[in-house]
Amino acid sequence: METWRILATILLAVAGVAGVLIIMAKVRDSTDSSPTVAVAGLVSFTTVAVLCVLTLTVLPGAVAWGVAGLVALVVTVLTLAS
């Protein structure tokens, strides 16, 4: 497996886990409902996991780095905005 795939996946996973936590916190603040928070966390974690698997296996280099960079950028903006 290529090293760039592993590095892109690590970047995506680290930013994705932080993003999942931020999303769950925002849902908790807006709804104050535990089941809703759990569903939001499950959906966002599943999305990150699927993107990580796709990055490791089939996505071309530009798309993989684009997705990883976009997720990292979005998480950075959400972190600074909250």
Residue pairs with C-beta under 8 A, 6 or more apart in sequence:
1 56
4 61
4 64
4 65
5 55
5 56
5 64
6 56
8 55
8 64
8 65
8 67
8 68
9 52
9 55
9 56
9 64
9 68
11 68
11 69
11 72
12 48
12 51
12 52
12 55
12 67
12 68
12 71
12 72
13 48
13 52
15 68
15 71
15 72
15 75
16 45
16 48
16 51
16 52
16 71
16 75
17 48
18 75
18 79
19 44
19 48
19 71
19 74
19 75
19 78
20 41
20 44
20 45
20 48
22 75
22 78
22 79
22 82
23 40
23 41
23 44
24 37
24 40
24 41
24 44
25 82
26 82
27 36
27 37
27 40
27 41
28 37
31 37
48 71
51 67
51 71
54 64
55 64
55 67
55 68
59 67
